[in-house]
Amino acid sequence: MLNEEESKRLLADRFDLFTRHLIAAVLNISDPTGKQPPRREILPGILLRCRNRSFYLSAGHMLEGIEEGIRTGNMKVDNAVFVDSFGPKAPHPRPVPFGFADLPRYYVNNSQLGLDIGLIELTPFAYHFLPLFEVNKIMPIEEDHWTGQDLRAFAEFYVLGFPKNLHEGFFAYDKPAVMRPALIPLEWIQDPSEEVTKGRKALFCGRFSEKLEVSIEGASGGPIFGVKTKPELQYQVVAMQFAQRAHDRIAIGCVMPFIGLLLTKWIEKNEESA
């Protein structure tokens, strides 16, 4: 059992490892009807490579809400950036601007399947984005990363995101864009109850501590990492978080093999019909 100082040092080491994958899409949003004040939205996520195509992967329900607001005329994305400077060796703090309307966007938010993913495809402008991400040492998640994953092989689990209670002032349009990612340890629930899963098979369920110093709220879209400590230190993104249950301290995510399988089949289907 680690003492408090050792636990903090371990968490700091893991934070430095995992933030090499973390990107945040930050959108400045206004309401053309004037009914709501301008605000910001944070979509935490990762860079994903699948079948030679590049995607930004986040939570589907977050992207769905923005798309629905645009469709109904209640939202307008004034400008957007990718923030990619959370890693320990990122030399450039300046974010990467992108045209939200210019990039293909897809989402699935199916509560019955437990599938909640949002994708912004970077492929059309990969020549622009990928070299900039590389400058800040962003490491993409490749197909071999999730192939053959077995959650039982991991000794530690963490979710990385942007807790809402650390960013209350950030969401106002005119406030400085200071962002503080947090790493939250999770205890994997190997056999979650039917009340939690509702028959869904592709879920990761993990319990967070009742002594949590930050809020789990706001971590949706953040990657969940699994760590192997033997025979040597290895880690993988095992799921993408999309929900949390405050009353029993459970974070819920969609497992990466399921996401990867569906994305691969979707790409193959689109290539066949092209």
C-alpha positions in Angstrom: 0.0 0.0 0.0 1.4 3.4 -1.0 1.5 6.2 1.4 0.1 9.6 0.5 3.4 11.0 -0.8 4.0 8.0 -2.9 0.5 8.1 -4.3 0.8 11.7 -5.3 4.2 11.0 -7.0 2.7 8.0 -8.9 -0.3 10.1 -10.0 2.1 12.8 -11.3 4.1 10.2 -13.3 1.0 8.8 -14.8 -0.3 12.3 -15.6 2.9 13.1 -17.6 2.5 9.9 -19.6 -1.2 10.3 -20.4 -1.3 14.0 -21.3 0.9 13.2 -24.3 -2.4 11.9 -25.8 -4.8 14.6 -24.6 -6.3 17.2 -26.9 -9.2 19.6 -26.2 -11.5 21.0 -28.8 -12.6 24.4 -27.5 -15.5 26.0 -29.2 -16.6 29.6 -28.7 -20.4 29.5 -29.2 -23.0 32.3 -29.6 -26.8 32.2 -29.8 -28.1 33.9 -33.1 -31.5 34.4 -31.4 -29.9 36.4 -28.5 -31.7 34.3 -25.9 -28.5 32.8 -24.4 -25.2 34.5 -23.6 -22.1 33.5 -25.5 -20.2 30.6 -24.0 -17.4 28.0 -24.4 -17.7 24.3 -24.8 -14.8 21.9 -24.1 -14.7 18.5 -25.9 -11.8 16.5 -24.4 -10.5 13.8 -26.7 -7.7 12.0 -28.4 -6.1 11.8 -31.8 -7.1 8.5 -33.4 -5.6 6.8 -36.6 -7.7 4.1 -38.3 -7.2 2.8 -41.9 -4.9 5.7 -42.8 -7.5 8.2 -41.7 -7.2 10.6 -38.8 -9.9 11.5 -36.4 -10.5 13.5 -33.2 -12.4 11.2 -30.9 -14.6 12.6 -28.1 -18.1 12.0 -26.6 -21.0 11.7 -28.9 -23.6 13.4 -26.8 -21.5 16.5 -26.6 -21.1 16.8 -30.3 -24.7 15.9 -30.8 -25.8 18.8 -28.6 -23.8 21.3 -30.6 -25.0 19.9 -34.0 -28.6 20.0 -32.8 -28.2 23.6 -31.7 -26.7 24.6 -35.1 -29.5 22.8 -36.9 -32.3 24.6 -34.9 -30.6 28.0 -35.3 -29.9 28.3 -31.5 -26.1 27.9 -31.8 -23.3 29.3 -33.9 -19.7 28.3 -33.6 -17.8 31.6 -33.9 -14.4 30.0 -33.7 -12.7 26.9 -32.5 -9.2 25.6 -31.5 -7.5 22.4 -30.6 -5.5 22.8 -27.4 -2.6 20.3 -27.6 -0.1 21.6 -25.0 -1.0 19.6 -21.9 2.0 17.2 -22.2 5.2 17.7 -20.2 7.3 18.3 -23.3 4.9 20.5 -25.3 7.0 23.5 -26.4 4.2 25.6 -27.9 1.3 26.8 -25.7 -0.6 28.4 -28.6 -3.6 26.4 -29.7 -4.4 25.2 -33.2 -7.3 27.0 -34.9 -9.7 25.0 -37.0 -12.9 25.7 -39.0 -15.6 23.6 -37.3 -17.9 23.9 -40.3 -15.1 22.8 -42.6 -14.4 19.4 -41.1 -16.6 16.3 -41.4 -18.3 15.4 -38.1 -20.0 12.2 -37.0 -21.6 11.1 -33.8 -23.4 8.1 -32.3 -25.3 8.5 -29.1 -27.1 5.2 -28.5 -27.9 4.5 -24.9 -29.2 1.0 -25.6 -25.8 0.0 -27.0 -23.8 2.0 -24.6 -22.2 3.7 -27.6 -21.5 7.4 -27.2 -18.7 8.7 -29.5 -18.2 11.8 -31.5 -15.7 12.1 -34.4 -14.2 15.1 -36.1 -12.4 13.9 -39.2 -9.0 15.6 -39.8 -8.1 13.6 -42.9 -9.0 16.4 -45.4 -6.5 18.7 -43.6 -4.2 16.1 -42.1 -1.2 17.8 -43.8 -2.0 20.9 -41.7 -3.0 19.4 -38.3 -0.8 16.4 -37.9 2.6 18.3 -38.1 1.4 20.8 -35.6 0.3 18.1 -33.2 3.7 16.4 -33.6 5.5 19.6 -32.6 3.8 19.4 -29.2 4.6 15.6 -29.0 1.0 14.5 -29.3 0.9 10.7 -29.7 -2.0 9.3 -31.8 -3.8 6.1 -30.8 -3.3 3.5 -33.6 -5.3 0.4 -34.5 -2.9 -2.0 -32.9 -3.4 -0.1 -29.7 -6.9 -1.6 -29.0 -6.6 -4.9 -30.9 -6.9 -7.9 -28.5 -7.4 -5.7 -25.3 -8.3 -7.6 -22.2 -9.2 -5.4 -19.2 -8.2 -8.2 -16.8 -4.6 -7.6 -17.8 -4.4 -4.1 -16.4 -3.5 -3.3 -12.8 -4.5 0.4 -12.7 -7.2 2.6 -14.4 -7.5 6.3 -14.7 -9.7 8.8 -16.5 -8.2 12.1 -17.8 -10.5 15.1 -18.4 -11.5 18.6 -17.4 -13.5 18.6 -14.2 -16.2 21.2 -14.3 -15.5 22.6 -10.9 -12.0 23.6 -12.0 -13.3 25.4 -15.0 -16.4 27.3 -13.8 -15.1 30.7 -15.0 -13.7 29.2 -18.2 -17.1 28.7 -19.8 -17.9 32.4 -20.0 -17.0 33.7 -23.5 -15.0 36.6 -22.3 -12.9 34.8 -19.6 -9.2 33.7 -20.1 -9.0 30.2 -21.5 -7.0 28.6 -18.7 -7.4 24.9 -18.7 -6.5 22.3 -16.0 -6.8 18.7 -16.9 -7.1 16.3 -14.0 -6.3 12.6 -13.7 -8.8 10.6 -11.7 -7.9 7.0 -10.5 -10.6 4.4 -11.0 -11.2 1.0 -9.5 -12.4 -1.3 -12.3 -15.7 -3.0 -11.6 -15.3 -6.4 -13.3 -19.0 -7.4 -12.9 -21.2 -4.3 -12.8 -24.8 -4.8 -11.9 -27.6 -5.1 -14.4 -28.9 -1.9 -13.0 -25.8 -0.2 -14.3 -25.2 -2.0 -17.6 -28.8 -2.4 -18.6 -27.7 -5.3 -20.8 -25.0 -3.3 -22.5 -21.9 -5.4 -23.1 -19.3 -2.9 -24.4 -19.0 -0.8 -21.2 -16.1 0.0 -18.9 -17.3 0.7 -15.4 -15.0 2.1 -12.8 -15.5 3.5 -9.3 -13.9 6.7 -8.2 -13.0 7.6 -4.7 -15.4 9.2 -2.3 -12.5 11.5 -1.2 -12.1 12.8 -4.8 -10.6 16.3 -4.7 -12.1 17.3 -8.1 -15.5 16.7 -9.7 -15.9 13.8 -12.1 -18.5 16.0 -13.9 -16.9 17.4 -17.0 -14.7 14.4 -17.8 -17.1 13.2 -20.6 -15.1 12.5 -23.8 -11.9 12.0 -21.8 -9.8 8.8 -22.3 -9.7 6.1 -19.8 -6.3 4.5 -19.5 -5.3 1.0 -18.3 -1.8 0.4 -16.9 0.2 -2.8 -16.9 3.0 -2.8 -14.3 4.5 -6.2 -15.0 6.8 -7.3 -16.5 7.3 -3.7 -17.5 5.3 -0.5 -17.5 2.8 -0.4 -20.4 -0.5 1.5 -20.9 -3.3 1.8 -23.4 -6.5 3.8 -23.9 -9.1 1.2 -22.9 -12.3 3.3 -23.1 -13.8 6.7 -23.7 -15.8 8.1 -20.8 -19.3 9.3 -21.5 -21.3 9.2 -18.3 -21.0 9.2 -14.5 -23.2 8.3 -11.6 -22.5 10.6 -8.7 -24.7 8.6 -6.1 -22.6 5.4 -6.4 -19.4 7.0 -7.8 -19.3 5.1 -11.1 -17.7 6.4 -14.3 -18.9 4.7 -17.5 -17.2 4.5 -20.8 -17.3 2.7 -24.1 -14.5 0.2 -24.6 -11.9 0.9 -27.3 -12.2 -2.5 -29.1 -15.9 -1.8 -29.7 -15.2 1.7 -30.9 -12.4 0.5 -33.2 -14.5 -2.3 -34.6 -17.4 0.0 -35.5 -15.1 2.7 -36.9 -13.3 0.1 -39.1 -16.5 -1.3 -40.5 -17.9 2.2 -41.1 -14.7 3.2 -43.0 -14.7 0.0 -45.1 -18.4 0.4 -45.9 -17.8 4.0 -47.0 -14.8 3.1 -49.1 -16.8 0.3 -50.9 -19.6 2.7 -51.8 -17.2 5.5 -52.9 
